[in-house]
Amino acid sequence: MTQREPLDPHPSQPTRRRALKQAASVGLLATAAPHLLAQGDDLAPYRSAKINWKQVEGESISVAVIPASYFDNLLSLLPQFEALTGIKVRAEKVPPGQIRQKALLDLSSRTTTYATHAADPMYYPLYVANKWVEPLDKYLNDGTLTDPAWFRYDDILKAWRDADSIDGKPYGIPYDGEVTVQVYRKDLYDAKGLHPATTYDQLLSNAKALNDPANRVYGLAMRGFAGAGQNMYIYPSLFRGFGGNWFQGKDVVVNSPEAVKALQWYVDALTAYAPPAVRNWNWPDIADAFSQGTVATYLDAHSSAAVLNDPAKSKVIGKIGFARWPRGPNGKRVTSIWNWGFPINSALTDKQKKATWLFISWAASAETQARTSWKFAGAAKRSGVNRLSAWKSAEFSQAVGGAGNNFIAAALESLEQDTDVEWRPRVPQWPAIGETMATAIQSALVGQKKPKEALDEAQARIQQILKS
């Protein structure tokens, strides 16, 4: 995914109405706005950085992102970047299911179709093993390209920096991300004197207390759809919560006793308390069901809150609570570490690499993060900002804090305390391993195979993948 699929109440659907709306918006920016946005006052926050933003003026770069409002917000500001740097940017929106394949083809063939792209953090081991992307420490440490006091790399959430780094060296700069939390119906919990779960056992007991299929209320839901960013978005957290370790020495092992227990728990929980169709549900299906009042609790990305608070669709606005992912049997809370970051294609020319770095540092800067979130004039205020200082700001709290009870606190505590860079096995063969695991998990969830049988078969396949 998702891995992260866009958790977005305002997806860039290619409808005629949206296309016209976007065209009008972009056209407005491309004509009137460049004149206005190029004014010194508007660009002053960027020009306070002690670098020459126009050092590669005249260069052109191409950027691939997914269709999602958090990237739409960024693209709407491109005229500002172009006025600031003199660098032209061609942006292409590529669906999540295709952007990984297109990027892989481009990087491996060195065709330089994309200077940078919204990258899946699980792909960095593959990129780095083949030297397809640039190590970014040399750009961060180059005083002509980065003003450390202005960019403040350490202000970017550590979990996401770690996810985009290999052996401590950054290869991508996070732009937007998410963390997995517990979302629950506060009104239903209050009515029965329940509290958000702090353990897996309590999560099940809450689900049991609220499960009432006869009245179309199910106690619990989690993604069940097969995919490296779907059921393999949920299962790794359960696996780590049961004490699972992806490695025995250098070998990837997915059928350990802890793995079997985690998958059995996943199967049992969905069988007992989830809507029957959940085994084929992705996150939008679950968020829709919750917003219609038919699910009492679910575990998924904090950013799904935007869907739950869509007044045109939701029946539960004002009744939503958020809490951290519960502790597993080993006492650990382990959530996703997902973010969309930007790497630099190593096949570019030196000037193109500099131009790409300037784009990345502009996009990831505190100022652009604010302009695409609480300062953004449109309805979609990003909740996946990359800066710790932003998460703790009054402006961000005012913009997104109304998503539900304890929303920012639950997400921020999870980001700071519950993330685990080894959430999934970080190896170059991840794309094939992730899909293999997703297929095995799906076969257990739908009852085709017992958890141990499914994981044993996955292990055999993964051993072949690692040898090939």
TORPATOR-907436 format. One record per atom (N, C-alpha, C): x, y, z; residue in one letter. Coordinates in pm, whole numbers, plus 50000, padded with zeros to 5 digits. Layout:
N
XYZa/...
***
This chain:
468
500954992450000m/500005000050000m/500845006750000m/499875011550049t/499625011850135t/500395004250112t/502195007750052q/501505001550103q/500445010150135q/500695021250158r/499555029050195r/498745033050073r/497505028050069e/496555033349975e/496105046750029e/495675055749945p/495315069049995p/494105068650085p/494295072550211l/493195073750303l/492655087850286l/491685089350204d/491415102450150d/489935104050122d/489285113150192p/487875115250165p/487635123350038p/488715128349981h/488575136349858h/489525130949751h/489395118049718p/490315112149621p/490195118849486p/491285117949411s/491275124349279s/490625115149178s/489325113449191q/488625105049096q/488615112048961q/488825104448857p/488875110548724p/487495113448668p/486615118948751t/485305122248701t/485385135448626t/484345137448538r/484365149648460r/484275161748552r/483365160648655r/483205171948745r/484515175148816r/485185164548866r/486445167048937r/487505172248842r/487525166448721a/488535170948625a/488355185848594a/487075189848577l/486825203948548l/487195212548668l/486865207348788k/487185214948908k/488685216648924k/489415205448901q/490865206148913q/491465215048806q/490925213748686a/491455221948577a/491265236648608a/490065239748663a/489805253648697a/490765258348805a/490975249348906s/491845253049016s/493275254848970s/493775244948894v/495145245648846v/495325257348751v/494295259148666g/494385270148573g/494475283448643g/493705284648750l/493735296948827l/495125299448883l/495715288648937l/497045290148994l/498085292848886l/497915286148773a/498925287248669a/498915300748601a/497775307548609t/497695320548543t/497805331848643t/496785333048730a/496795344148823a/497795342048935a/497825329548991a/498595327349111a/500095329249095a/500745324748986p/502185326448979p/502595340948998p/501815349948944h/502135364048961h/502035367849108h/500915362749170l/500705366349310l/501655358849401l/501845345649371l/502625337349462l/504105340549456l/504525346849346a/505935350049334a/506305362349413a/505325368849471q/505625380749548q/506545377349664q/507405386649695g/508415384049796g/507855379549928g/506775385649972d/506215382250102d/505815367650109d/505225362450001d/504735348850002d/505885338750005d/506975341949942l/508115332749938l/509145335650046l/508905345850124a/509885349750226a/510255338450322a/509295330250366p/509685319250457p/510705309850396p/510675308050265y/511655299350198y/512975306650177y/512875319350144r/514095327050116r/514895329950242r/514315327150358s/515095328550481s/516135317450494s/515985306650418a/517005296050417a/518275301350352a/519425298050409k/520685303350359k/521235294350248k/520445293250141i/520865286050020i/520395294149900i/520985291449786n/520555297749662n/519535288749594n/518265292249608w/517205283949552w/517265283649399w/517925293549337k/517945294249191k/519255288949131k/519975280849207q/521285276149161q/521215267049038q/520085260749012v/519945252648889v/518715257348812v/518525270348812e/517395276248739e/517405271548593e/516215268448541g/516105263848403g/516005248748390g/516325241348496e/516195226648492e/514715222748495e/514435210748446s/513085205148452s/513165191248514s/512225188148599i/512165174848659i/510735169548652i/510605156348664s/509285150048665s/509085142948798s/507865143748848v/507545138348980v/506285129748967v/506315117749025a/505135109049026a/504595108149167a/503305110349181v/502635108949310v/501355101049288v/500705097249398i/499435090149383i/498285100249386i/497125096449332p/495975105549338p/495415105649481p/495675116149553a/495205117449692a/495225132249726a/494325136249814s/494215150549844s/495495156049904s/496235147649981y/497465152950042y/498515155949937y/498475149249824f/499385152949715f/498755163849628f/497435163849614d/496785174749540d/497135188149603d/497105188549737n/497455201049805n/498855205549768n/499775195949763l/501165199249729l/501275204149585l/500635196949493l/500735200749351l/500135214449325l/499125218149403s/498525231349384s/499505242549417s/500555239249491l/501555249349530l/502775249449438l/502785240949336l/503955240449248l/504325253949187l/503345262249151p/503755275449100p/504645283049197p/504425281149325q/505295287649424q/506725282249414q/506845269049404f/508175263049393f/508875267749267f/508135268149157e/508745272249031e/509175286949035e/508385295149101a/508765309349114a/509995310749205a/510065302349306l/511175302949401l/512485298449339l/512435288049254t/513655281449207t/513945283149059t/512945286148980g/513145286148835g/513205272248777g/512855262248856i/512835248248811i/511415244548771i/511275238648653k/509965234248607k/509685220048656k/508465217648700v/508085204448751v/506925199048670v/507105187048616r/505995179948552r/505525169248650r/504285170448693a/503745161048791a/502805151148724a/502935138548761e/502065128048708e/501425120548824e/500135118648817k/499445110848919k/499305096448872k/499805087348954v/499805073148919v/499105065549033v/498105057349003p/497405050049110p/498375041649194p/498025039649323p/498935032249412p/499315018549360p/498375011849295g/498674998549245g/499674998349132g/499945010049072q/500855010448956q/502155018148983q/502145026749083i/503305035549099i/504565027649134i/504405016849209r/505585008849244r/506185002249121r/505304996749037q/505784989948917q/506414999948820q/505785011448803k/506345021448712k/507685026548762k/507775028848893a/509045033548949a/510125022948936a/509765010448963l/510744999648951l/511284998648808l/510374999248711l/510784998348571l/511695010048534l/511305021848580d/512095033748548d/513485033048611d/513535029548739l/514815029148809l/515725018248753l/515155006548731s/515984995248686s/516484997148543s/515705004148461s/516115006248322s/516885019348303s/516965027448411r/517695040148411r/517195049448299r/515875049448279t/515295058048176t/515015072148227t/515085074048358t/514875087148423t/513545093648385t/512525085348372t/511195090948351t/510785099748469t/511135095048589y/510805102448710y/512075106248785y/512185119148817a/513305123348902a/513105118549044a/511865118649086t/511495113149217t/510065108449209t/509665100549307h/508295095449311h/507915092949455h/506605092249479a/506115088449611a/506465073849633a/507405071449724a/507995058049736a/507445050549857a/507225037749836d/506855028349943d/508105025750026d/508065028050157p/509285026050236p/509815011850234p/508945002150205m/509404988350201m/510234985350076m/510284994749982y/511034992549860y/512464998049868y/512775005549973y/514125010949982y/515225000149986y/515014988950057p/516064978650053p/516394974149911p/515364972749827l/515574968849688l/516284980049612l/515814992349629y/516425003749561y/517905005049597y/518175003949727v/519545006249775v/520474994749733v/519974982449739a/520794971049699a/521264972449555a/520454978949473n/520804980649331n/521364994549298n/521535002849403k/522065016449386k/521225024549287k/519895022649297w/518995029949207w/518645043749259w/518865046049387v/518535059149445v/519755064549519v/519755077649537e/520895084349597e/520845083749750e/521995081749816p/522025084249960p/521855099249983p/520975102850073l/520625117050086l/521395124350194l/522265117350267d/523045124350369d/523975134550304d/524455131750183k/525355141350118k/524635154250078k/523335153250055y/522555165250024y/522215172750153y/521895165050257l/521605171250387l/522825178450444l/524015172850416n/525245178350473n/525955188450383n/525375191150267d/525965200750173d/525375214650202d/526195223550252g/525715236850291g/525195245250177g/525565241750053t/525025249249939t/523615244749903t/523225232949953l/521905227449919l/520945227050037l/521475226850157t/520625225750275t/521115235150384t/520205243350434d/520475251250554d/519905243250671d/520765236750749p/520255227650855p/519325234650953p/519635247150984a/518795254251083a/517415257251026a/517325258250894w/516035260950831w/515275247950804w/515965237850749f/515265225550710f/514905216950830f/515775216450930r/515525208951055r/515075194551026r/515985186950967y/515705173050934y/515255165151056y/515865167951172d/515515160451293d/514105163351343d/513465173751291d/512085176651328d/511115167251256d/511555160951149i/510705151151081i/510585138851171i/509395133451178l/509125122451272l/510155111251256l/510765107451368k/511865097851365k/511435084451305k/510215080151337a/509765067151286a/509785067051134a/509355078151074w/509315078550928w/510715080450870w/511555087950938r/512945089050892r/513615075250892r/513375067851000d/513955054351010d/513435045250900d/512145046450869a/511545037850767a/512125040650629a/512595052850608d/513145056650477d/514665056250475d/515255049850574s/516715048750584s/517135034150584s/518325031850537i/518925018550540i/520275019850608i/520495011550710d/521745012050788d/522055026250836d/521015033250875g/521165046650931g/521365057650830g/521365054450703k/521585064450598k/520245067350528k/519835080150520p/518535083250457p/518595081950304p/517545075650251y/517415074450104y/516105080650054y/515255084550147g/514015091450112g/513695101350222g/512985112150185i/512555121950283i/511035121150293i/510495117850412p/509045116350426p/508295129250395p/507195127750321y/506315139150294y/505015137950374y/504375126150367d/503095124050434d/503065109750487d/502395107650599g/502355094050653g/501185091850745g/501225080550812e/500105076750897e/500605067451007e/499725065051103v/500015055351208v/498705048051238v/498815035451272t/497615027351297t/497135029051440t/495865031651454v/495295033851587v/493985026051602v/493445026551721q/492165020551753q/491085031351738q/490085028551658v/488995038051637v/487725031651696v/487025038651782y/485895032351848y/484715042051862y/483545036451879r/482325044251901r/482255048052048r/482575060352077k/482645064652216k/481275064052282k/480215066952207d/478885066652267d/478495052452309d/478845042552225l/478515028652259l/479365023952376l/480645027752376y/481525023852487y/481015029952618y/480665042752613d/480205049552735d/478925043052788d/478045039452696a/476755033652738a/476935020552814a/478015013252781k/478255000352848k/479405001052947k/479905012952973g/480995014453069g/482295008253023g/482495007752893l/483725001852838l/484795012552822l/486045007952815h/487165016852790h/487945011652669h/488605020652596p/489425015952483p/490395005252530p/490574995152447a/491404983752486a/492864987652502a/493474982152605t/494924983552620t/495644970452588t/494884959552574t/495474946652538t/494624939952429t/495194929852364y/494424922452264y/493204915852329y/493384910452451d/492264903852519d/491124913752545d/491494925752587q/490454935652614q/489774940052485q/490524940452376l/489914943952247l/488814933852212l/489094921052237l/488094910652208l/486924911352305l/487204914252432s/486084914952528s/485184926852497s/485764938152454n/484944949552412n/484094945852290n/484754938952195a/484034934952073a/482874925752107a/483114916552200k/482054907152240k/480894914652304k/481214924652386a/480164932152457a/479284940152361a/479844944252250l/479104952952158l/478604945852032l/479044933452013n/478674926251891n/477174922651893n/476454927651795d/475004925551791d/474554924851645d/474944914051577p/474644913051433p/473164914051401p/472324909751494a/470884910251468a/470424924651446a/471124933851509n/470804948051492n/471854955351407n/472594947551328r/473574952751232r/474664961151299r/475134956451414v/476304962451477v/477304951251504v/478484952751445y/479534942751465y/480604948551556y/481194940051638g/482074944651744g/483424949551698g/483954944151586l/485344947051551l/485544944951401l/486424952851342a/486794950751201a/488264954151181a/488894946751092m/490274949351048m/490354945350902m/491274951350829r/491424948050688r/491614932950670r/490864927250577g/491034913150547g/491414910550403g/491284920750319f/491564919250176f/493024915250155f/493264906650057a/494624901950031a/495454912849966a/496654914950016g/497554924649957g/498654928350054g/499804931749998a/500934935550083a/500604947850166a/499674956150116g/499264967850192g/497874966350251g/497354954450253q/496004952250305q/496074943250429q/495874929950411n/496004921450531n/497444921450583n/498424924250493m/499814925150540m/500134939150592m/499104947350608y/499204959950681y/498814957650827y/497884948150850i/497384945150985i/498194933951051i/498404922950978y/499034911151038y/500424913951097y/501284921951031p/502614924151091p/502564929951232p/501584938651260s/501474944051395s/501074933151493s/500124924451452l/499734913351538l/500924904051562l/501634901151455f/502794892151462f/503834897451561f/504144910151551r/505144916051642r/504594916651785r/503274918851798g/502654919251930g/502654905751999g/502694895051920f/502814881551976f/504274877651998f/505184887151976g/506604884351998g/507314878851878g/506684879451761g/507304873951641g/508504881951595g/509464874951539n/510664881151480n/510794875851338n/510914884951243w/510954880651103w/512214873051067w/513254874551147f/514544868551110f/515014858451214f/515584847551165q/516394838551247q/517764838551181q/518674845951244g/519924848751175g/519654857651056g/520074853350938k/519794861150817k/518584855850740k/517984845350793d/516864839050723d/515534845450762d/514694848050663v/513334852750690v/512494840550726v/511864841250844v/511054830050892v/509654835150923v/508654829450858v/507284834450873v/506344824050934v/506864812250971n/505984801751025n/506394797651165n/506924807051241s/507304804251380s/506044802051465s/506184796551585p/505004794951673p/504304808151698p/505064819051712e/504434832251734e/503624836451611e/504144833151493a/503434836651369a/502104829251361a/502124816651397v/500894808651391v/499864813951491v/500334817251613k/499414822651714k/498794835851667k/499624844351608a/499114857351562a/498064855551453a/498334846651358l/497374844651250l/496094838051301l/496244828751396q/495044822451454q/494184832951525q/494844842251596w/494104853051665w/493364861751563w/494044864951455y/493454873051347y/492204866151290y/492334853151261v/491214845351205v/490064844851304v/490374841751429d/489324840151531d/488594853351557d/489354864251564a/488734877351593a/487764881451483a/488184879851357l/487294883751247l/486114874251237l/486344861451261t/485254851651254t/484174854551358t/484604858251478a/483654859951588a/482934873351586a/483624884151546y/483054897351572y/482984906851452y/483454902851336a/483494911951222a/482374908951123a/481994918651042p/481034915750935p/481564904650845p/480714895450801p/481204883950722p/482034887950601p/481724899150539a/482444903150417a/483804909450444a/484184910950571v/485394918550603v/486644911950547v/486594899150519r/487774892250466r/488144897250327r/487214904250265n/487504910150134n/487424925450139n/487474930850259w/487374945350273w/488744951950281w/488834963250216n/489984972150228n/489584983050329n/490494992550353w/490195002750453w/488965011250422w/488685014950293p/487515023350271p/486215016350307p/486175003050286d/484964995550320d/484724995950471d/485804994350546i/485674994450692i/485285008250742i/485945018550689a/485625032150732a/484175035650696a/483725031150579d/482335033750541d/481365026850637d/481675014150671a/480795006750763a/480755013550899a/481905018050947f/481945024951076f/481145037951068f/481325045150959s/480635058050948s/479125056250936s/478695044250893q/477255041550886q/476725035451016q/477595033651113g/477155029051245g/477065014051260g/477665006251168t/477544991751177t/478774984851231t/479794992351268v/481014986751329v/481324994951454v/481604988051564a/481844995051691a/483304999051709a/484224991251654t/485654993751671t/486404988751549t/487434995951508y/488324990351407y/489744995251430y/490684987951373l/492094991451381l/492564995351242l/493005007851227d/493495012151095d/494155025651108d/494495031550996a/495275043950996a/494495055551057a/495225064251127h/494585075651190h/493915084851087h/494475084750965s/493965093850863s/492605089850809s/492135077750841s/490785074050800s/489745082550871s/490185090150971a/489255098951043a/488575108750949a/489265112450842a/488665121950748a/487395116450687a/487375103350659v/486175097050602v/485055096950705v/485415094250830l/484405093050935l/483735106350965l/484395117150928n/483875130350959n/483355137650836n/483065129950732d/482475135850612d/480975137950637d/480545150350652p/479135152750688p/478155147850583p/478625145850461a/477725141250355a/477425126350367a/478245118950442k/478095104450446k/477985098650586k/478645105050683s/478795098650814s/477605100950906s/477265090350981k/476215091051082k/476795091151223k/478115091651235v/478725090151368v/479575102151407v/479445113151337i/480225125051372i/479875129351515i/480925131751594g/480715135451733g/480645123451827g/480715111351771k/480615099251854k/481885090651844k/482965096551793i/484165088651759i/485255090951862i/485905080151901g/487065081051990g/488265074051929g/489445078151972f/490695072251921f/491575068052038f/492285057152019a/493205052252121a/494355045052052a/495425042852128r/496595036052071r/496265021352043r/497045015651952w/496955001351924w/497184993752055w/496374983652089p/496554976752217p/497834968352222p/498224965152344r/499434956952366r/499144942452330r/500134935952268g/500034921752242g/500454913552362g/500414900352351p/500814891652463p/502244894052511p/503094899452426n/504474902152470n/504604916152532n/503484923152547g/503504936352612g/503794947952519g/504004945252390k/504354955852296k/503144960652216k/503114973652194r/502194979452097r/503034981751971r/502594976451860v/503354978051735v/502414982751625v/502634994751577t/501765000051472t/502535000951341t/501805005351239s/502435007051108s/503485018251114s/504365018351017i/505385028751009i/505355034750869i/504145035950818w/503955039450678w/504145054350651w/504805057550540n/504835071350491n/505145071050342n/504745081750274w/505165083850136w/506355093550140w/507515088750099g/508695097350096g/509195099149954g/510125108449937f/510685111349805f/512165107649802f/512585098449714p/514005095649690p/514485103549568p/515785102549539i/516335108649417i/516845097449326i/516375097349204n/516805087649103n/518295089449076n/519095079149096s/520555080349084s/521015081648939s/520135079148843a/520525080048702a/520425094348646a/519975103748728l/519865117648682l/521235124048666l/521265135048593t/522495143048588t/522685150348721t/523875155448744d/524135162448871d/523195174448889d/522965181948783k/522065193348793k/520625188948824k/520205178148759q/518855173048784q/518725168048928q/519795161848978k/519765157149117k/519615169049212k/520335179849185k/520215191649271k/518805197449262k/518285198049141a/516915203249124a/515915194549199a/516125181549194t/515225172349263t/515335174049414t/516555175749463w/516725177949607w/516035190849651w/516155201249573l/515485213749609l/513965211849614l/513435203849520f/511995200949525f/511645193249652f/512455183149683i/512155174949801i/512245183249929i/513285191349939s/513445199150062s/512335209750074s/511885214749960w/510735224049961w/509475216750008w/509205204949951a/507975197549983a/507955193050129a/509105189250180a/509175183850317a/509415194550422a/509605206950378s/509905217650473s/508715220450564s/509005226350678a/507935229750773a/506925239350711a/507415248550629e/506505258450570e/505525251850472e/506045243150385t/505145236550290t/504215226650361t/504715220350466q/503825211450543q/502645219450600q/502935231350649a/501845239650702a/500925244350590a/501505248150476r/500675253350366r/499805242450304r/500165229950320t/499335219050268t/498425213150375t/498505218550496s/497655213650605s/496785225050658s/497115230450773w/496195240250834w/496135253450759w/497155256750681k/497095269050604k/496415267250468k/496095254850433f/495535252150301f/494115257650294f/493815264450183a/492525271150171a/491385261550145a/491675249750089g/490625240250055g/490125232650177g/489175223650150a/488535216350259a/489425205550319a/490305199650238a/491105188250284a/492345193150357a/492305192550489k/493455196150571k/494255183450601k/495495183050557r/496285170850576r/496465167650725r/496295154950760s/496585150650897s/497835142050904s/498515140250789g/499725132050787g/500985140250775g/501005152050838v/502185160750827v/503405153950888v/504575157550836n/505795150050871n/506565155750989n/506105166851046r/506915174051145r/506365172251286r/507255168751380l/506845167651519l/506355181151571l/507035191851532s/506615205151577s/505215208451526s/504885203751406a/503545206251352a/502495198751433a/502785186151465w/501825178151542w/501535184651678w/502535191751733k/502365197651865k/501885212251858k/501595217151738s/501235231151725s/499735233351748s/499415245051795a/498005248551817a/497255249351685a/497955253551579e/497295254951449e/496845241351394e/497725231451406f/497375217951359f/496235212251443f/496315214451573s/495265209451662s/493915215551627s/493935228351596q/492685234951560q/492125229751428q/493035226451335a/492605222151202a/492055207951200a/492665198851275v/492275184651265v/491845178651398v/492005185851507g/491705180151639g/490255176551658g/489365182351576g/487955179351588g/487545166151527g/488515158151482a/488195145351418a/487555135551516a/487825137351644g/487245128351743g/487965129351875g/487415122851975n/488005123252109n/489405117152110n/490355124652159n/491735119752177n/492465117252046n/492015123551937f/492575120451805f/494075123351796f/494465135651823i/495875139251807i/496735132051911i/496275131352034a/497085124952138a/497335110252105a/496285103152062a/496445088952030a/497425086951914a/497275095251810a/498155093651694a/499595097551728a/499765108451800l/501115113051830l/501835103551926l/501135098952029e/501765089252121e/502135076552046e/501295072451953s/501605060551873s/502825062951786s/502875074651723l/504015077851638l/505325078051717l/505255082851839e/506475084451918e/506855071851995e/505845063352029q/506145052252120q/505875038352064q/505005037251964d/504535023951925d/505045019251790d/505875027151726t/506335023151594t/507555014051605t/507775006451501d/508814996251501d/509314994951358d/510554999051334v/511044998951197v/511094984851139v/511124974751228e/511104960851182e/509674955351179e/508734964451164w/507314960651155w/507094949851048w/507764951350935r/507744941150832r/509184938150791r/509444926650730p/510844922950699p/511434932050591p/512444939450625r/513044949050533r/514164942350454r/513794936150345v/514754929250258v/514444933150114v/515454932050026p/515214935849886p/514104927749820p/513884915649870q/512864907049808q/511454909849861q/511284920949937w/509984923549998w/508794923149901w/508864929049782p/507654928949698p/507094914849679p/507954905149652a/507474891449632a/507084885049765a/507844887949869i/507534882150000i/506204887750052i/506004900550035g/504764906650083g/503544900450017g/503604898349886e/502464892449817e/502274877849856e/503374870749878t/503274856849922t/502594855950058t/502994864750149m/502384864750282m/500904868550274m/500584878250189a/499194882650177a/498304871250130a/498794863450035t/498024852149984t/497824841650093t/498874839050170a/498774829050276a/497784833450383a/497854846050421i/496944851150525i/495504850650477i/495284854550353q/493934854150298q/493384839950299q/494204830250265s/493724816350263s/493294811750401s/493954816950506a/493554813550643a/492294821150684a/492224833650647l/491074841750687l/489774836550626l/489834831350505v/488604826450441v/488364811650471v/489244805550550g/489034791750591g/489494781250494g/490234785250392q/490734775250297q/491834766650358q/492604772850449k/493724765650511k/493824769450658k/494364760350737k/494664763450875k/495864773050878k/495934781450981p/497044791150985p/498424784750968p/498684773651037k/500034767851026k/500294762650884k/499284756450825e/499444751450688e/499724763150592e/498974773850608a/499154785350519a/500544791350535a/501004792450659l/502314798650683l/503454789250642l/503264776250659d/504284766750614d/504474767750462d/503364768950391e/503464770150246e/504124783450207e/503784793950281a/504424806850254a/505924806050280a/506294799250385q/507734797950418q/508484790950305q/507884780250253a/508534772850144a/508704781750021a/507684789449991r/507744798449875r/508784809449896r/508824814750018i/509764825650048i/511214820750040i/511454808450082q/512804802950069q/513234802249923q/512284798949836q/512584798849692q/512874812949643q/512074822449690i/512274836449648i/513654841349689i/514054838149810l/515344842949860l/516524836449789l/516314824549736k/517404817549665k/517514822149520k/516424827649467s/516414830949323s/517184843849296s/
***
